[in-house]
Amino acid sequence: MITAYHRPHTLDEALRLLTQPNTVPLGGGTLLSQSTVDPVTVVDLQHLSLDTLRVNGIDPSTRSHRPDVFSGGQALEIGATLTLQALLESEHCPPALKSALKLEAPLNIRNSATVAGTLFSCDGRSPFATALLALDAKVTIVNRQSSIVNLGEFLPLRPRGLITSITMPHNPKLAFEFVSRTPADKPIICAALTQWNSGRTRLALGGYGKSPLLAMDGTESDGLEAAASNAYHEANDEWASAEYRMDVAAVLAKRCLEATR
């Protein structure tokens, strides 16, 4: 139950409000729209200009260059309150990421759900988080100070602080494959693979657990299928057996690799 509402005009004001007990940020509102009896104060982020999408090396919060985030090539910086649908419709969104976004939520939800809210609340079945994990995306979090963490570090812990942007490389090849019970369901198994010109290959798997799994991050693609299979050796739940996931993950990983060539 929302008991108080604030709409700050500066990031500093928002951060000050968010230090108060039982206070949460409001982006798209898809999570807060769920009924709860607990009193909560919300901080509306719509006036903070966090819904940008930029292809460059500029930090949207400090306006300074960040060459240390991704060395070489361009970076796609996604504002925290950009909606999933706005990202999907962007010309800068890779086709494979568009496929993952379409599976993440139906259109009505994508029109309101934000990028940051989705990452903060997702579980291991999230195609969007799986694709970003394969891309080695970075998350900028502001608390008392600004910090940049790898998405792979962020997802298991979900540290406190306000997400202001997500940054991913704009130049590597990304492929995405999945298996689900119906075309509209979230995947039982999904694989996202990113391959850089240098040969670096990074494979993430989704469809199970509390967050997607990083199955491989190496200088080449040798052993990819084995890595995909081994990552799921304990992935048994009500949706599928570990044995099934191990077999299918290897197949999907191989398809992804073929798609990037």
BELRAFEN-V43803 format. One record per residue. N is the residue number from 1. RES is the residue in one letter. PSI is psi in whole degrees, -180 to 180 (NA if undefined). NEAR is the number of other C-alpha atoms within 8 Angstrom. Layout:
n:N res:RES psi:PSI near:NEAR
n:N res:RES psi:PSI near:NEAR
This chain:
n:1 res:M psi:123 near:8
n:2 res:I psi:121 near:8
n:3 res:T psi:-17 near:7
n:4 res:A psi:150 near:7
n:5 res:Y psi:132 near:9
n:6 res:H psi:146 near:8
n:7 res:R psi:83 near:9
n:8 res:P psi:157 near:12
n:9 res:H psi:-5 near:8
n:10 res:T psi:155 near:8
n:11 res:L psi:-39 near:8
n:12 res:D psi:-41 near:6
n:13 res:E psi:-42 near:9
n:14 res:A psi:-43 near:12
n:15 res:L psi:-38 near:10
n:16 res:R psi:-43 near:8
n:17 res:L psi:-38 near:9
n:18 res:L psi:-11 near:11
n:19 res:T psi:-13 near:7
n:20 res:Q psi:151 near:7
n:21 res:P psi:148 near:5
n:22 res:N psi:39 near:7
n:23 res:T psi:130 near:12
n:24 res:V psi:154 near:9
n:25 res:P psi:150 near:10
n:26 res:L psi:116 near:10
n:27 res:G psi:-91 near:11
n:28 res:G psi:-21 near:10
n:29 res:G psi:5 near:9
n:30 res:T psi:-31 near:9
n:31 res:L psi:-42 near:5
n:32 res:L psi:-18 near:7
n:33 res:S psi:-15 near:6
n:34 res:Q psi:135 near:6
n:35 res:S psi:139 near:6
n:36 res:T psi:150 near:6
n:37 res:V psi:-12 near:5
n:38 res:D psi:133 near:5
n:39 res:P psi:140 near:9
n:40 res:V psi:143 near:11
n:41 res:T psi:135 near:12
n:42 res:V psi:146 near:12
n:43 res:V psi:106 near:15
n:44 res:D psi:128 near:12
n:45 res:L psi:7 near:13
n:46 res:Q psi:-19 near:9
n:47 res:H psi:8 near:9
n:48 res:L psi:4 near:9
n:49 res:S psi:44 near:6
n:50 res:L psi:15 near:12
n:51 res:D psi:32 near:10
n:52 res:T psi:163 near:10
n:53 res:L psi:117 near:10
n:54 res:R psi:143 near:7
n:55 res:V psi:93 near:10
n:56 res:N psi:-167 near:8
n:57 res:G psi:34 near:9
n:58 res:I psi:132 near:8
n:59 res:D psi:117 near:9
n:60 res:P psi:-17 near:8
n:61 res:S psi:-31 near:5
n:62 res:T psi:-12 near:5
n:63 res:R psi:16 near:7
n:64 res:S psi:155 near:7
n:65 res:H psi:146 near:7
n:66 res:R psi:69 near:9
n:67 res:P psi:-15 near:7
n:68 res:D psi:-14 near:5
n:69 res:V psi:-50 near:6
n:70 res:F psi:118 near:10
n:71 res:S psi:119 near:6
n:72 res:G psi:140 near:4
n:73 res:G psi:176 near:8
n:74 res:Q psi:161 near:11
n:75 res:A psi:145 near:13
n:76 res:L psi:115 near:13
n:77 res:E psi:120 near:13
n:78 res:I psi:119 near:13
n:79 res:G psi:146 near:14
n:80 res:A psi:-35 near:14
n:81 res:T psi:10 near:16
n:82 res:L psi:136 near:14
n:83 res:T psi:157 near:14
n:84 res:L psi:-39 near:13
n:85 res:Q psi:-38 near:11
n:86 res:A psi:-38 near:9
n:87 res:L psi:-45 near:10
n:88 res:L psi:-39 near:11
n:89 res:E psi:-7 near:7
n:90 res:S psi:141 near:7
n:91 res:E psi:-19 near:5
n:92 res:H psi:-7 near:6
n:93 res:C psi:123 near:10
n:94 res:P psi:146 near:8
n:95 res:P psi:-40 near:6
n:96 res:A psi:-35 near:9
n:97 res:L psi:-34 near:13
n:98 res:K psi:-42 near:10
n:99 res:S psi:-42 near:9
n:100 res:A psi:-41 near:12
n:101 res:L psi:-37 near:13
n:102 res:K psi:-29 near:10
n:103 res:L psi:-20 near:12
n:104 res:E psi:-40 near:10
n:105 res:A psi:156 near:8
n:106 res:P psi:167 near:8
n:107 res:L psi:-46 near:8
n:108 res:N psi:-38 near:6
n:109 res:I psi:-40 near:9
n:110 res:R psi:-28 near:12
n:111 res:N psi:-19 near:10
n:112 res:S psi:-32 near:12
n:113 res:A psi:136 near:14
n:114 res:T psi:162 near:14
n:115 res:V psi:-49 near:13
n:116 res:A psi:-44 near:12
n:117 res:G psi:-38 near:12
n:118 res:T psi:-44 near:9
n:119 res:L psi:-36 near:9
n:120 res:F psi:-32 near:8
n:121 res:S psi:-5 near:6
n:122 res:C psi:165 near:11
n:123 res:D psi:-167 near:10
n:124 res:G psi:-10 near:14
n:125 res:R psi:5 near:16
n:126 res:S psi:113 near:14
n:127 res:P psi:-36 near:15
n:128 res:F psi:-49 near:10
n:129 res:A psi:-36 near:11
n:130 res:T psi:-45 near:17
n:131 res:A psi:-43 near:15
n:132 res:L psi:-33 near:11
n:133 res:L psi:-40 near:13
n:134 res:A psi:-33 near:14
n:135 res:L psi:-3 near:12
n:136 res:D psi:46 near:12
n:137 res:A psi:154 near:13
n:138 res:K psi:145 near:12
n:139 res:V psi:125 near:14
n:140 res:T psi:121 near:13
n:141 res:I psi:132 near:13
n:142 res:V psi:125 near:11
n:143 res:N psi:-108 near:9
n:144 res:R psi:-24 near:4
n:145 res:Q psi:167 near:5
n:146 res:S psi:139 near:8
n:147 res:S psi:153 near:7
n:148 res:I psi:124 near:8
n:149 res:V psi:152 near:10
n:150 res:N psi:144 near:10
n:151 res:L psi:-34 near:12
n:152 res:G psi:-27 near:9
n:153 res:E psi:-33 near:8
n:154 res:F psi:-45 near:11
n:155 res:L psi:-44 near:10
n:156 res:P psi:-28 near:8
n:157 res:L psi:-32 near:6
n:158 res:R psi:63 near:7
n:159 res:P psi:156 near:5
n:160 res:R psi:152 near:5
n:161 res:G psi:167 near:7
n:162 res:L psi:120 near:9
n:163 res:I psi:130 near:11
n:164 res:T psi:-27 near:14
n:165 res:S psi:160 near:14
n:166 res:I psi:130 near:14
n:167 res:T psi:134 near:12
n:168 res:M psi:154 near:12
n:169 res:P psi:145 near:13
n:170 res:H psi:-7 near:9
n:171 res:N psi:-19 near:8
n:172 res:P psi:168 near:9
n:173 res:K psi:132 near:8
n:174 res:L psi:134 near:13
n:175 res:A psi:149 near:12
n:176 res:F psi:130 near:14
n:177 res:E psi:152 near:11
n:178 res:F psi:163 near:10
n:179 res:V psi:129 near:8
n:180 res:S psi:166 near:10
n:181 res:R psi:-38 near:7
n:182 res:T psi:161 near:5
n:183 res:P psi:-24 near:5
n:184 res:A psi:-11 near:5
n:185 res:D psi:154 near:8
n:186 res:K psi:148 near:11
n:187 res:P psi:146 near:14
n:188 res:I psi:-35 near:14
n:189 res:I psi:134 near:15
n:190 res:C psi:152 near:16
n:191 res:A psi:135 near:17
n:192 res:A psi:130 near:16
n:193 res:L psi:131 near:17
n:194 res:T psi:133 near:14
n:195 res:Q psi:127 near:12
n:196 res:W psi:161 near:10
n:197 res:N psi:-27 near:6
n:198 res:S psi:-13 near:5
n:199 res:G psi:-12 near:9
n:200 res:R psi:133 near:12
n:201 res:T psi:128 near:14
n:202 res:R psi:122 near:15
n:203 res:L psi:127 near:16
n:204 res:A psi:145 near:16
n:205 res:L psi:139 near:15
n:206 res:G psi:175 near:17
n:207 res:G psi:0 near:14
n:208 res:Y psi:145 near:13
n:209 res:G psi:-166 near:9
n:210 res:K psi:-21 near:9
n:211 res:S psi:156 near:13
n:212 res:P psi:160 near:17
n:213 res:L psi:139 near:10
n:214 res:L psi:112 near:13
n:215 res:A psi:-28 near:11
n:216 res:M psi:141 near:11
n:217 res:D psi:96 near:9
n:218 res:G psi:178 near:8
n:219 res:T psi:-10 near:8
n:220 res:E psi:178 near:7
n:221 res:S psi:5 near:9
n:222 res:D psi:135 near:4
n:223 res:G psi:14 near:6
n:224 res:L psi:-49 near:12
n:225 res:E psi:-40 near:11
n:226 res:A psi:-40 near:8
n:227 res:A psi:-41 near:11
n:228 res:A psi:-44 near:16
n:229 res:S psi:-45 near:14
n:230 res:N psi:-31 near:8
n:231 res:A psi:-23 near:11
n:232 res:Y psi:19 near:12
n:233 res:H psi:-16 near:9
n:234 res:E psi:16 near:6
n:235 res:A psi:68 near:10
n:236 res:N psi:126 near:8
n:237 res:D psi:-168 near:8
n:238 res:E psi:-13 near:5
n:239 res:W psi:-34 near:6
n:240 res:A psi:157 near:9
n:241 res:S psi:160 near:10
n:242 res:A psi:-39 near:12
n:243 res:E psi:-42 near:8
n:244 res:Y psi:-45 near:8
n:245 res:R psi:-39 near:13
n:246 res:M psi:-44 near:14
n:247 res:D psi:-48 near:9
n:248 res:V psi:-37 near:10
n:249 res:A psi:-40 near:16
n:250 res:A psi:-40 near:14
n:251 res:V psi:-46 near:9
n:252 res:L psi:-38 near:12
n:253 res:A psi:-41 near:16
n:254 res:K psi:-41 near:10
n:255 res:R psi:-41 near:9
n:256 res:C psi:-43 near:14
n:257 res:L psi:-42 near:10
n:258 res:E psi:-34 near:7
n:259 res:A psi:-24 near:7
n:260 res:T psi:-4 near:10
n:261 res:R psi:NA near:4
